[in-house]
Amino acid sequence: MSTQENVQAVKAFFAAMGRGDEPALLALSAEDIEWIIPGDGWPLAGTHRGHAGLANVLKKASEAVETSYPKPPEYVAQGDRVLVIGLAEGKIKATNKTFEDHWVFAITVRDGKLTSIREYIDTQALARASQSDASV
């Protein structure tokens, strides 16, 4: 696949995520996808593997976080790697606390399917927003 085709696969993945279209997300992902979300102290942190792991993290995200993206992300690609650079604003539902998260997703695409996603995010902002007032 060309670099441009890899970018298109990643853009389609992000569009499906924005629509909450799980069947499309699974179709765009390799069966052995690995999604690493760093951090501690917030609901989505961890390593999520395979279609079951992807479905689970998407379910957790819809239950735990409200997120918006005030501007379209930037895509930078070389070969099978696509970096997606963006800004998320949102709220952790359990605490009703807001956050601003500047992030980068490093994504590998193989044969038109996403095989790995590694997030580089503001883990402190997300952990702070996840803490209840009693734990501060």
Secondary structure as the mmCIF struct_conf table of DSSP 4:
data_model
#
loop_
_struct_conf.conf_type_id
_struct_conf.id
_struct_conf.beg_label_comp_id
_struct_conf.beg_label_asym_id
_struct_conf.beg_label_seq_id
_struct_conf.end_label_comp_id
_struct_conf.end_label_asym_id
_struct_conf.end_label_seq_id
HELX_RH_AL_P HELX_RH_AL_P1 THR A 3 ARG A 19
TURN_TY1_P TURN_TY1_P1 GLY A 20 GLY A 20
HELX_RH_AL_P HELX_RH_AL_P2 GLU A 22 ALA A 27
TURN_TY1_P TURN_TY1_P2 LEU A 28 LEU A 28
STRN STRN1 SER A 29 ILE A 37
BEND BEND1 ASP A 40 TRP A 42
TURN_TY1_P TURN_TY1_P3 PRO A 43 LEU A 44
STRN STRN2 GLY A 46 ARG A 49
HELX_RH_AL_P HELX_RH_AL_P3 GLY A 50 ALA A 64
STRN STRN3 VAL A 65 SER A 68
BEND BEND2 PRO A 70 LYS A 71
HELX_LH_PP_P HELX_LH_PP_P1 PRO A 72 PRO A 73
STRN STRN4 GLU A 74 GLN A 78
TURN_TY1_P TURN_TY1_P4 GLY A 79 ASP A 80
STRN STRN5 ARG A 81 ILE A 92
TURN_TY1_P TURN_TY1_P5 LYS A 93 ASN A 96
STRN STRN6 LYS A 97 ARG A 110
TURN_TY1_P TURN_TY1_P6 ASP A 111 GLY A 112
STRN STRN7 LYS A 113 TYR A 120
HELX_RH_AL_P HELX_RH_AL_P4 THR A 123 SER A 130
BEND BEND3 GLN A 131 GLN A 131
HELX_RH_3T_P HELX_RH_3T_P1 ASP A 133 SER A 135
#
